[in-house]
Amino acid sequence: MVEKKNDKEISAFDLTMINIMTHLYKKNAVDDEIMNHLKEISMERHLLLLKNNLLEEMVNIDTKTNLLKYRDDYLTMILKSASRTIDIARGDSYHISFIRFDIDDFSLLNNRFGHENGDRVLIDFANLLKEKSRPTDYVIRFGGEEFDVLLPATPLKGAYTFLEKIYEEVNGLCYDLDSCSVRVTASAGVSYFSIPYNRLKSIQPEEVESIFIQLQKDADNALYDAKVSGKKQYKVFDCHKDYKEVREEYTKIKLANAS
C-alpha cells in the first residue's frame, strides 16, 4: 500500500529535493533546464502516488477493461497533487490535455456480430490506450464505447504526439467475424486547459469542477466534429466554431443512415 501523507507533511523525497536545490544554489549551478527537470521529477512522483492510490481501490476499476471508472473529481485530485510540487517554477503554467474517444459504428458491430465480439473490440482498444499512455496518465472508460484520457502536465503538442501513436495502431485493429473482415476505427475530440503555477494552491474546488465539466463538453463537441467530418480522425476544440450546427449536421447524418 502507498502510505497516504498529511497534506502539510513534508516527505523525505521533498526534503531531498530541497537539499539538492540548496546545494545547486550554493554552487551557483542553477539554470532553467536543471530546475525544469527537478520540477518534472517532483511532479511525476506526486502524480504517480495519487494514481497508485486510486488503482489500489478496486472500486475505481472497470472490470471489463481494467481501466479507471469515470469520476468527476479526477481533475481536482490532479491539480491538488500538482500544487504539492516544490515551488521551483517562475511564471510557468501547468497544462492538461483531455481526449474523448468513441469507437466508430460500435452499435452496428455489436448488433451484427454479438456482444462477445463487441467486448473483444472494447478490451483491445482499452489495451491500446493503456499501452501508449504514460504511468501518470488517466485512461478512463467513460461509458459504453467511449473512453477518456487525461494527460497531466501535457500541452496540446504532447496530446498530438499521443494521438498520432494511437492512430498509427488503431488502423491495425481488424477482425475476422463470421467470415467478414471488419476494420475498427475511432474518432476523438480534444480539449485543453492551462493554469499558472502560482494559482494552483489557491484555486477553489468549485472552479476546478466547472473547468472539468467544460473540458468534457469541449472535447465532446470536437468529437462530434470528427464524426461529421468522416470519422476515424480527431479534432481539437475550436472556440470559434459553431458546434450547435455541427451537432445538427450529425443528427441529420444519423437519421439519413437509419432510413
C-alpha positions in Angstrom: 0.0 0.0 0.0 1.1 3.5 -0.7 1.3 5.5 2.5 -1.0 8.5 2.5 0.6 11.6 3.9 -1.0 14.6 5.6 -1.2 17.5 3.1 1.1 19.6 5.3 3.7 16.9 5.9 6.9 17.3 4.0 8.1 13.9 2.7 11.6 12.6 2.7 11.5 13.0 -1.1 10.6 16.6 -0.9 13.4 17.2 1.7 15.9 15.6 -0.6 14.7 17.8 -3.5 15.1 20.9 -1.3 18.6 19.8 -0.3 19.5 19.3 -4.0 18.3 22.8 -4.9 20.1 24.3 -1.9 23.3 22.7 -2.9 22.9 23.9 -6.5 22.3 27.5 -5.4 25.4 27.4 -3.2 27.5 26.2 -6.1 25.9 28.7 -8.4 25.0 25.9 -10.7 21.3 26.6 -11.2 19.8 27.0 -14.7 16.4 26.7 -16.2 17.0 23.3 -17.7 18.0 21.8 -14.3 15.1 23.5 -12.5 12.6 22.3 -15.0 14.0 18.7 -14.8 13.7 18.8 -11.0 10.1 20.1 -11.3 9.2 17.3 -13.6 10.6 14.7 -11.3 8.8 16.1 -8.3 5.5 16.4 -10.2 5.7 12.9 -11.7 6.2 11.4 -8.2 3.2 13.1 -6.7 1.0 12.2 -9.7 2.1 8.5 -9.5 1.4 8.4 -5.8 -2.1 9.7 -6.4 -2.8 7.3 -9.3 -1.5 4.3 -7.4 -3.8 5.1 -4.5 -6.7 5.1 -7.0 -5.7 1.8 -8.5 -5.4 0.2 -5.1 -9.1 0.9 -4.5 -10.6 -1.7 -6.9 -14.0 0.1 -6.7 -12.4 2.6 -9.1 -11.7 0.0 -11.8 -13.9 -1.1 -14.7 -13.9 -4.9 -14.5 -14.3 -5.4 -18.3 -11.5 -3.2 -19.5 -9.4 -2.8 -16.3 -9.4 1.0 -16.9 -10.3 3.6 -14.3 -14.1 4.2 -14.0 -15.3 7.8 -14.6 -15.2 10.1 -11.6 -16.0 13.8 -11.5 -13.1 14.7 -9.2 -10.1 13.5 -11.2 -9.1 17.0 -12.2 -9.4 18.2 -8.6 -7.1 15.4 -7.5 -4.6 16.0 -10.2 -4.4 19.8 -9.6 -4.2 19.3 -5.8 -1.3 16.8 -6.3 0.4 19.2 -8.7 0.1 22.0 -6.2 2.3 20.0 -3.8 5.2 20.2 -6.2 8.1 22.2 -4.8 7.7 25.8 -6.0 10.5 26.0 -8.4 8.6 27.4 -11.4 8.7 31.1 -12.2 5.9 32.4 -14.4 5.2 29.0 -15.9 1.9 27.3 -16.3 0.5 23.8 -15.7 -1.1 22.2 -18.7 -3.7 19.5 -19.0 -5.0 17.9 -22.3 -8.2 15.9 -22.4 -9.2 13.5 -25.1 -12.6 11.7 -25.6 -12.5 8.7 -27.9 -15.5 6.9 -29.4 -15.3 3.7 -31.4 -17.0 4.3 -34.7 -20.2 2.4 -35.5 -19.8 0.3 -32.5 -23.6 -0.4 -32.0 -23.7 -1.7 -35.6 -20.8 -4.1 -34.9 -22.4 -5.2 -31.6 -25.8 -5.8 -33.2 -24.4 -7.7 -36.2 -21.7 -9.8 -34.6 -22.8 -10.0 -31.0 -21.8 -8.6 -27.6 -19.0 -11.1 -27.2 -17.2 -9.7 -30.2 -18.1 -6.2 -29.2 -16.4 -6.9 -25.9 -13.3 -8.1 -27.7 -13.1 -4.7 -29.5 -13.6 -2.8 -26.3 -10.9 -4.7 -24.5 -8.4 -4.4 -27.4 -9.0 -0.7 -27.7 -8.6 -0.2 -23.9 -5.3 -2.1 -24.0 -4.1 0.0 -26.9 -4.8 3.2 -24.9 -3.1 1.8 -21.8 -0.1 0.6 -23.8 0.5 4.0 -25.4 -0.1 6.1 -22.2 2.3 7.1 -19.6 2.1 5.9 -15.9 0.9 9.4 -14.9 -1.9 9.5 -17.5 -5.5 8.7 -16.6 -7.2 6.2 -19.0 -10.9 6.0 -18.2 -13.8 4.1 -19.5 -16.4 6.9 -19.7 -19.2 4.5 -20.7 -20.2 2.1 -23.4 -17.7 2.6 -26.3 -16.4 6.0 -25.1 -13.0 6.4 -23.4 -11.4 9.4 -21.9 -7.7 10.1 -21.4 -6.5 12.8 -19.1 -2.9 13.9 -19.8 -1.5 15.7 -16.8 1.3 18.2 -17.4 0.8 18.0 -21.1 0.3 20.9 -23.6 -1.5 20.3 -26.9 1.7 19.4 -28.6 2.0 16.4 -26.2 -1.6 15.4 -26.9 -0.9 15.4 -30.6 2.1 13.1 -30.1 -0.1 10.7 -28.0 -2.9 10.8 -30.6 -0.5 10.1 -33.5 0.7 6.9 -31.7 -2.9 5.8 -31.1 -4.0 6.4 -34.7 -1.0 4.5 -36.1 -2.1 1.5 -34.2 -5.9 1.7 -34.3 -5.8 1.3 -38.0 -4.4 -2.2 -37.4 -7.5 -3.3 -35.4 -9.0 -5.7 -37.9 -11.2 -8.8 -37.0 -12.4 -11.8 -38.9 -16.0 -12.1 -37.8 -18.4 -14.5 -39.4 -16.1 -14.8 -42.4 -16.1 -11.0 -42.7 -13.1 -8.7 -42.4 -14.1 -6.0 -40.0 -11.8 -3.0 -39.5 -12.3 -0.9 -36.4 -11.8 2.8 -36.3 -12.3 5.5 -33.7 -13.0 9.2 -33.6 -11.7 11.6 -30.9 -12.2 15.1 -29.6 -9.5 17.1 -27.8 -9.7 19.9 -25.3 -7.1 21.8 -23.3 -6.6 23.8 -20.1 -3.7 25.6 -18.5 -3.3 27.5 -15.2 -0.3 29.5 -13.8 1.6 27.5 -11.2 1.1 30.3 -8.7 -2.7 29.8 -8.8 -2.6 26.0 -8.2 -2.6 26.4 -4.4 -5.5 28.9 -4.3 -7.9 27.6 -6.9 -11.2 26.6 -5.4 -12.7 23.1 -5.8 -15.9 24.5 -7.3 -13.9 26.3 -10.1 -12.0 23.1 -10.8 -15.2 21.1 -11.1 -16.6 23.7 -13.5 -13.3 23.5 -15.6 -13.5 19.7 -15.8 -17.2 19.9 -17.0 -16.1 22.4 -19.6 -13.1 20.3 -20.7 -15.5 17.4 -21.3 -18.1 19.5 -23.1 -15.4 20.9 -25.4 -13.9 17.5 -26.1 -17.4 16.2 -26.8 -18.1 19.0 -29.3 -14.8 18.3 -31.0 -15.7 14.6 -31.1 -19.0 15.4 -32.9 -16.9 17.4 -35.4 -14.7 14.4 -36.0 -17.8 12.2 -36.6 -19.3 14.7 -39.1 -16.0 15.1 -40.9 -15.9 11.4 -41.8 -14.9 9.6 -38.5 -11.6 7.7 -37.9 -9.9 11.0 -37.0 -9.5 13.5 -34.2 -10.5 17.2 -33.9 -9.3 19.8 -31.5 -11.9 22.1 -29.9 -12.1 25.5 -31.6 -13.9 28.2 -29.6 -14.8 30.0 -32.9 -16.7 27.0 -34.4 -20.5 26.7 -34.3 -20.9 23.4 -32.6 -24.7 23.6 -32.5 -24.5 23.5 -36.3 -22.1 20.5 -36.1 -24.5 18.6 -33.8 -27.4 19.3 -36.1 -25.5 18.0 -39.0 -24.6 14.9 -37.0 -28.3 14.3 -36.3 -29.1 14.6 -40.0 -26.5 12.1 -40.9 -27.7 9.6 -38.2 -31.3 10.0 -39.4 -30.3 9.5 -43.1 -28.3 6.3 -42.2 -31.2 5.0 -40.2 -33.8 5.4 -43.0 
